[in-house]
Amino acid sequence: MLLHASHRLIAISATLIVAASGPALAQEATALFEPIRSVLQHPRCQNCHIPGEAPLQYDSGTPHAQNVQRNVDGRGMPAMECASCHTSANSPASYGAHAPPGAPNWHLPPRATKMVFIGLSSRELCMVLKDGSTNGGKSLAQLDTHMSEDKLVGWGWKPGGERTVPPITREKLSAAFKTWVKAGAPCPPG
C-alpha cells in the first residue's frame, strides 16, 4: 500500500489501483460514481460550476444575460452582484417561467476554486471533487454536507419556472455519495 501526504498523489494512486485491479473494479468505480456525476453535470449544478467567468442559464446552458460575471468571491461584479436579482426564494410563478430563481446565499464558486463540472470526463470530475485545491479545500465529508444540507444546492430540486431537476433526488445523491466514500471514493478509469 502506498501512503502519500499529498491528496493528489493519494487520488492518483487510488485511480491507478482501480485501473490495475481489473475490469470488475473499474466497472464498480464507474457504477458508484455515475449517480453523483449525473447530478453534478446536470444544468442545475453545472450552470454555476463553470470554467469561465460568466454563469450559464436554462437547461440549454445559455450564457447569462446582462453580461453577468463571477468576480473574485463568486458573488458577481459591483452593481451586478448575484443577490441583486437572485433573492432568497424563487420569484412567484406569476412573474413568468423565466423570472430570476432564488435561494439563500446565491453565488458561484470563487474564482480561485471554480470547481468546474462542465466538459469533464467522469474520471476528471471525480478528481476535481477529491482535490482540495479545486474543491474549495473541502474534505469528502464536507462535500457530502454541502450536497445534502446547503440551501443553495437544495434549490436544484425546486428550481421553479420551466427548469428541470437532476435525474435523482437529493436524498439518493447523498446516499450515493456516502456509498462512494465508504468504498474509498474510487474514480472511474479514464
Secondary structure, DSSP 8 states (H G I E B T S, - for coil): ----SSHHHHHHHHHHHHHHT-HHHHHHHHHHHHHHHHHHTSHHHHTTS-SSSS-EETTTTEE-GGG----TTSS-STT--GGGT--SS---GGG-TTS----TT-----GGG----TT--HHHHHHHHH-TTTTTS--HHHHHHHHHH-HHHHGGGS--TT----SS-HHHHHHHHHHHHHTT------
